[in-house]
Amino acid sequence: MKFGSETFKVDGDWFTWIDYGRFQELVQEHERSSGAKTFTAADYTARTPEWALFGSRERGFDPLDVRYQRKNKARDISGC
């Protein structure tokens, strides 16, 4: 496994998302084996969606989600 800025880059694609189902499977295998079966982050990563990549048109926001933007700036309620 590589470390540094390219740790989660595989064959030119980024794998920075977590496959939660796979992670849970690995945890259960680890527990069933009394700790003998180990795993690393590379074992449960998932391909990063295109919209989440740096420089994407969506700028990291899932196009299926609704994004709300305030028209007015929030009031300062810090009390200072």
C-alpha positions as CSV (number, residue, x, y, z in Angstrom):
1,M,0.0,0.0,0.0
2,K,1.3,3.5,-0.9
3,F,1.1,6.3,1.6
4,G,0.8,10.0,0.9
5,S,-1.4,11.9,-1.6
6,E,-1.8,8.8,-3.9
7,T,-2.7,6.3,-1.2
8,F,-6.3,5.9,-2.5
9,K,-5.6,6.3,-6.2
10,V,-5.9,3.0,-8.0
11,D,-5.3,2.7,-11.8
12,G,-5.9,6.4,-12.1
13,D,-9.2,6.4,-10.2
14,W,-9.8,7.7,-6.7
15,F,-11.2,5.4,-4.1
16,T,-11.9,7.8,-1.2
17,W,-15.5,6.7,-0.3
18,I,-16.4,4.0,2.3
19,D,-18.3,0.9,1.3
20,Y,-20.1,0.6,4.6
21,G,-21.5,-2.8,3.9
22,R,-18.1,-4.2,3.1
23,F,-16.7,-2.5,6.2
24,Q,-19.3,-4.2,8.4
25,E,-18.5,-7.6,6.8
26,L,-14.8,-7.1,7.6
27,V,-15.5,-6.1,11.2
28,Q,-17.7,-9.2,11.7
29,E,-14.9,-11.5,10.2
30,H,-12.4,-9.8,12.5
31,E,-14.6,-10.5,15.5
32,R,-15.4,-14.1,14.5
33,S,-11.6,-14.8,14.2
34,S,-10.8,-13.3,17.6
35,G,-8.7,-10.6,15.9
36,A,-6.7,-13.0,13.7
37,K,-8.3,-11.7,10.4
38,T,-7.3,-8.1,9.9
39,F,-8.0,-5.5,7.3
40,T,-7.0,-2.0,6.1
41,A,-8.8,0.9,4.7
42,A,-7.9,-0.3,1.2
43,D,-10.2,-3.4,1.8
44,Y,-13.4,-1.3,2.2
45,T,-12.9,1.7,0.0
46,A,-15.2,2.5,-2.9
47,R,-14.7,4.5,-6.1
48,T,-15.2,8.3,-5.6
49,P,-18.2,9.5,-7.6
50,E,-17.4,11.9,-10.5
51,W,-19.4,14.7,-8.9
52,A,-17.2,14.5,-5.7
53,L,-13.9,14.8,-7.4
54,F,-11.9,18.0,-7.2
55,G,-12.7,20.3,-10.1
56,S,-16.1,18.8,-10.9
57,R,-18.9,21.0,-12.2
58,E,-21.0,20.0,-9.2
59,R,-18.2,21.2,-6.8
60,G,-18.7,18.2,-4.5
61,F,-22.5,18.4,-4.2
62,D,-24.5,15.3,-5.0
63,P,-26.7,16.3,-8.0
64,L,-29.5,14.1,-6.5
65,D,-29.6,16.2,-3.3
66,V,-31.4,19.5,-3.0
67,R,-29.1,22.3,-2.1
68,Y,-30.6,25.3,-0.2
69,Q,-28.9,28.6,-0.2
70,R,-29.9,31.4,2.1
71,K,-30.9,34.7,0.6
72,N,-30.0,36.7,3.7
73,K,-26.8,36.5,5.6
74,A,-27.2,34.8,9.0
75,R,-27.5,37.2,12.0
76,D,-24.5,37.3,14.3
77,I,-25.8,35.9,17.6
78,S,-22.4,35.4,19.3
79,G,-23.2,38.1,21.9
80,C,-19.8,39.8,21.5
